[in-house]
Amino acid sequence: MMKLHGYFRSSASYRVRIALNLKGLTAEHLPHHLRKGEQRSPVYLALNPQGLVPTLEDDSGTALIQSLAIIEWLDETHPEPPLLPKDPLRRAQVRAFAQVLACDTHPVQNLKVLARLRELGLPEDKVTAWAGWANREGLAACEALVKHEPGPFCFGATPTLADLCLVPQLGNARRFGVDVGAFPRLLQAEAAAKALPAFAQAAPERQPDAE
Amino acid sequence: MMKLHGYFRSSASYRVRIALNLKGLTAEHLPHHLRKGEQRSPVYLALNPQGLVPTLEDDSGTALIQSLAIIEWLDETHPEPPLLPKDPLRRAQVRAFAQVLACDTHPVQNLKVLARLRELGLPEDKVTAWAGWANREGLAACEALVKHEPGPFCFGATPTLADLCLVPQLGNARRFGVDVGAFPRLLQAEAAAKALPAFAQAAPERQPDAE
């Protein structure tokens, strides 16, 4: 059986949990408590030299890292239902939306970066403002990318990699006090996604390690 | 003809320039001076709502954003030479390496984030230290990912998406004072890449807008 090393609140782990559920795949879930630094153990670093979650071990124990790479691998090895459109231009649009969040938004507000800001002496209100800023910028760009797309999901009638990134990011945005009402098209996609068991069961509060 | 909106020093633009060169494709290069905020003009924001470079306009004027999505589109529409292996697991490894840099490293040290740190009152030496830290963490993980890979490139005998991300990032790392001698396997891949005209001609200092 595959093993997913994750953390209930990690957005990147959350994306992979949704992908596994949509594909109907099961994996053993191995939580690593990020705030306690469990992802920094030598055993885990041998699997994932970044010391980040998620890591997916395939059936033969080979470790895959980076959520988007893991999800594309799942999509290539278990094609149904597809998480990317067939047309190259549409694939590029879905991937670009996902990368606005997975490259330019989430890593700028993750636990590691916020901890570094605190080390530099930034007070807590400014740390939260930083995280809010990163979320607002990323989500505003995403809203612009899909505002003329027919819904209900980000790109059409079925969920794609874009929705897998959007739902966890909106959760982060709310935690950092962002007014997500400014992004009505994104909220439409989120509502469609959350109505699916694959998304609902992947939610942080439904994980065994949730606090 | 395709149009590439970029900036000579932008790592993400640099990646796409290498990909175009490897594929033997030409594009009209349209520089946007990031330090002067030219990427924030309303005309450009209509193409790229993030106000970042690169943006690639295809032959019909459709705008593609996000460097990794652009490169995968180029690879899907112009398959030779391939920038990803055929085997799904190898593809996942190449993509993961690229994402360590494109998601977790570069966006944490880009112009926009460093400007924000300055706005928060961080002195210049601490801003440079921040950028150095992000580069060191990302490159150390990349070194671990490929240290047992046969070279000379990151993943074998030909360049892949991994090398397209590595070469620009090593340039950034040096600018921020990182001791790149700590990453011998990455330097081997960089040397192999820089010997190719496709990489050499994409270098920042060879661009018309270079200062």
Interface residues (C-beta under 8 A of the other chain):
Chain A: P49 Q50 L52 D58 T62 L64 I65 Q66 L68 A69 I70 E72 W73 E76 T77 P88 L89 R91 A92 Q93 R95 A96 Q99 V100 A102 C103 D104 H106 P107 V108 V113 R116 L120 L122 K126 W130 W133 E137 A140 A141 A144 L145
Chain B: P49 Q50 L52 D58 T62 L64 I65 Q66 L68 A69 I70 E72 W73 E76 T77 P88 L89 R91 A92 Q93 R95 A96 Q99 V100 A102 C103 D104 H106 P107 V108 V113 R116 L120 L122 K126 W130 W133 E137 A140 A141 A144 L145
